[in-house]
Amino acid sequence: MRAALLPVSLLAAAAAQAPQRLLVVDPGGAMHPEATAVVATLADAADWLAEHAPGEPLTIHLVPGRHEVARSARFVNARGLVLAAPDGPAELHGGLRLEAPDWRPCDGALRERLPEAARTHVRSLGLPPDRLAAFAHGQNGLAGPVPCGHSVALRPGPSEVFAGGRALQLARWPNDGYAPIAAVLDPGSVPRDAADDVPVARRKHEPPRGAVFTIEDRARLSHWPANGGFWAKGFWHWDWSDEQIPVAKVDAAAGTIALSAPHTYGVAAHGRFYVVDLPEELDAPGECWLDRERGTVHAWLPEGGERAPVEVSLLAEPLLVLDGCP
């Protein structure tokens, strides 16, 4: 997941000597006569230290309340750094919060893509473009699913939506568990067969090719976009090797799903999977879909969710980085 929340009530490092400078982080820009300088964000504090007092002791005080972190605060070789919130709880949030979200009925072309039973329940929320742009990660600051799973390099995950303190589930099918693969028409290429530890006589190199397979519920495919644009995650061959892969194509007439990339071990008929990130499957309370192009959240909110604050995680970096800070 993306960075969402970090309560601040700790010392980053014990000062080796009495700090000579005090920096106050105050998003409101209030006057703090006791401070050497006042900055708006913790990242600004890191920049100030690097420019004005690299390697010197510094105390940073965060004023109580919420601190929105749109970029990492990176402290490098900062000796005797003290980070504290002495006047009350302070929280670092890697996303935006809307205290009184303006949820509206879903309309337009998206409404037609929703399951019919969901159309009167799904609400839409436009996110402030200027606040989204500040995070500068993904389209409009929002990020979608990424390749992940066994032996897949780690990378920032998708943006998440929280309503009333509850994380909403990105629309998926089936809503719980996995769907079985009915038949494999093409297992795709098998990158594992080209690994250096495979005996040369058995080693096989081939261009990357995604698998093609059918499912038992073929009628469902007629509701999905033919050109993909969503993701499938599953245990494609072995029960210990999961992977999330983009869907390249859906052929409702043939009853097939084609993946855009191969699974490490190829796809087998005994595999199981689910699809995620498509509004056609937004069909239950607690599910959502993010229109990342328009910066809009569409959700079937849980009970009481329409009146509750909303948070959206956006930061694709760590909230706080300490590098060489004894």
N, C-alpha and C positions, 0 to 999 in steps of 0.2 A: 504494500500500500504506500501511498504518498505520505509525506510528513504531515501530521495533523495537529498534535498538541504536545507541549512539554512544559509541565509546571516548573517554575524556577524557585528554588529555595536552598541552593547548595553553593559551595565554594568551588570554583573550577580548579584552584590550587591554593595551598596555604602559602601566604606571602612569606618570603624569606626575610624580609625586612619591612618596615612600615612603608606602605605605598606613598609615593610622592604626588600622585595625581589621582583625582576622582573624576570619573566620567558618569554623567547621568543620562540614561536612555528614557526619553519622555516623548512619545508620539505627539502629545499636545503642544510641545515646545514651550512649556512654562519656564519661568525664571527659577534658577537654583543657584543662589549666590555662593553656596559652599563648593560648587563644582568648578573644576578646571575648564570643562566644556560640557555643553548639553547637545545631544544628538537625537535623531528621531528613531533610529533602529539599532539593533544590536550589530547588524552588518556595518552600519556607519561607524560604530564604536571600534570595530576591528580595523576599518580603514583609517580612522583617526590615529590609532595606536601605531599602525605600520608607517604612517607618514610623519608623526610628530615625536614619537618616543619608542622606536623599535627596540625590543629587548629589555625595556625598563619596567619596573613594577607599576601596576595599575589596578585600581579598584573600579568596578563598574556596578552602579546601582540601577536597577530597573524600577520604575515607578509601578505601583500596584495596578493590576488590570490586565487587559489583553494587549499583546504585542504581535502584530501581523508580520510574519517573516516571509518576504517575497524573494529573498536570496540568502544563501548560507552566510552565517557569520563565521569567518575563517581567521582564527588567531594562530599565527605562525611564530615560533620561538619567542613567545611572550612569557617572561619570567615573573614569578610572583603575582600571577593574575588572580584577582578575586572577583567573582561574579555573584551578586547577591540581590535580594529584594527585601531590604530591611524594614520597609514601611507597610508591608502587606503582600498578599499573594500576587505573583506575576506569572502570566502564562504566555508561552511562545506558541503561535498557531501558524502552521504552514498552509494556510488557506483563508478563505473569507467566511464571514459569519453574517447572516441577515437575521436581525432580531424579530422583525415583523415582515416575513416574506409575503409578496403579493402573488399568491397562487391564483391562476385563472383557469377556466375550463379550456380543455384542449380543443383546438379547431384546426381548420385548414387541411392540407394534404396529409399531415401526420395522423390526424384523426382517422382517416380512411385506412391507414396501415395497421391500426390497433385492432385487436380482437373485438368483435362487436359488443361482447358483454363488458368490456373494459372502458368503452368510450365515455360513459357518463361518470366514471370514477376517476379517470386520469386527469391530473391537473398539471399545468405548465408554469414554470417560473423562469423569467428572464434574469440572467445574472448581470451585474453592472459591468459594462465593457471596460471601463477604465481600471477597475480593480482586477479584472481577469488579465488584462494586458500587462499589469505590473509583474506578474509571475513569469511571463514570457517563456512558457514551456508548453508546447503543443498548440493546436489551433485555438485561439482565444484564451490561452491559458489552461484549457481543459485537455486532458490526455485520456486516450482510450486504451484498450487492452494491448498487451505486448506479448511477444513470444516468451514463454516461461515453462518451467518444468525440469525434469531430470536432465542433468548435464547441459542445460541451457544457461548461458551467461546471464548473471543478474543485471537487471536494469530497472529504472523507476517504473512503478506500476501505474495503473490507471487512477484517475481522479475518483474519489468516492464521495457520496452524498450522505449526510447525517441529518435526520429529521427528529427533533425531540430527543436527541441523544442516541438514536438508533441508526445503525448503518443500513442503508437500503441496498438491496440486491440488484445488480445489473440484470435486466430482463434476460431470461434463459429458458431453454427447454431441454429436458424436462425440468420442472421446478425443483425437484429433488432427485438425487441419485443420477443414474446414467441410462442411456438408451443403448440397446445392443446393435451391433452391426449385423445386417442380414446377410450380405454377400459382398465379397471384395472382387471388383472387376479388374483393378490394377493396384497392387500393394504399394506402388511408388518405388522410387529408388531407396536404397538402404545404405546410408552413409557409414554405418558401422562396418560394413563389409570392406571398406577402403582404408580402415585404420591400420597403422603401422604394426600393431601387434597381431594382426591376422596373417597367417602363413601366406607367403607369396603365391603359392599354387591356388589358394582359395580367395585371394584378394580380388576385389571387383570394383572397378571405377566406372561410374556412369554419370551422366548429367543429372542434376537435381530434378526430381519429378514427384509431384504430389500424388497421393493415392486417390482412387475413385472407388466409391462403395455405395451400397444401397441400404435403406433402413426399412423396417417393417411397416411403419406408419407413412407410407408413400404419399397419401393425400395431404399430409401436412406440408410437404415441399411446395405445393402450389401457392402457399401463403408467403413464402420466403423470397427475397430478392434473387433473381436469376444470376446476377453478377456478383453474388456474395456480399462482401462488405461487412461481414461479421466473423466470429471466431468459433472454433471447435476445440474443446479440451477433453482429453481422454487418456485411458490406458490402451494405447493402440495395438500393442503386441504383448508386452509383459506386464504383469500386475504391479511391478515395482518401477515402471518407467512411464511417467505421465508427461504430457506435453500439450501446450496450447498453440494452435496453428491457424492462420487465417483461412477462411473458406474462399475459394476462387470462383466456384460456379455451382449453381443448382439447376439440375435438369428435371423439372417436374414430370415431363412426359416419360422420360427414361427411369425416373425414380432414383436419380443418383446425386451424390454430393462429391465434389472434387476439391481437394485441399490444394493450397497454393505452394506448399513446401513439403518435403518428405519428413517423415518421422525417423528418428535415428535407427530404429530396427525394422522399419516398414510397418505396414498395417495388416493385421490378421483378422480373419473372420470372427474370432472369439473376442475381439476388442470391444470396448464400450466407451461412450463419449457423451458430452452434452454440448449444445451450442449456446452462445452468449452474445449479448450486445446487438439485439435486433428488436425493434419496437413491436414487430408482429407477435412477439411472445411476452409482451408486457400484460400479463393476465391475472395478477394476484396482488393483494395488499402487500406493501413492503418492497415492491419492485420499481425500478426506474430505468430510464434510458436518457442518455445525454446527447443532445444535438450539439456536437462540438463546433460545427461550422457557425451556428447562430448563437452559441453561448446560452443554451436553454436546457433546463432540467424538466423532464416529463416523468411524473411519478403517480403511482397508485398509493397514496399515503396511508400509513397505518392509522388507526383511530386516534384522533387528537393531533395528528401530524400537521394539519393545515394551519393550526394556531401556534405551533411550536417554532422556535428558532431553527434555522437551517445552517449547516456548515458544509463547505465543499473543500476537500483537500486538493491542493494544487502544487505545492512545492516539490520539485523533482530532485532536490538535493537534500543533504542532511541539514537540520535546523542549525546545528552548532558543530564546528570542526575545531579541535585543538590539536595542533601539530608541533611537537617539540616544545611543550609548555610545562616545564618542571615546576 
